[in-house]
């Protein structure tokens, strides 16, 4: 299982390096890192995915979970107003 996670991470990292505008590469990388318990590392990839596609379903929940996992339960983030999030309120 760990080997599959490492392989998935390597593939998503290669895709992000080859096509940095490909949101699924950053999102997949972030999910792979989070699955390995590397939540602090996953945050950068989640934020890259949000920069490319702020309306991606479940993205804010994953970002909130990653911040929670690293012990930051107060980070407000920058969710565009008008976007519904069960994790954090929007910022103005």
Number of C-alpha atoms within 10 A of each C-alpha: 6 9 8 10 15 14 13 17 21 14 15 21 20 14 19 21 13 11 12 16 16 16 21 17 24 27 24 22 27 30 26 23 22 21 14 14 14 16 22 16 14 26 22 15 23 25 19 21 25 20 12 16 16 16 15 13 10 12 19 24 14 20 25 22 18 24 19 14 15 13 11 12 12 10 11 13 16 14 18 14 11 9 11 13 17 9 15 17 16 15 11 7
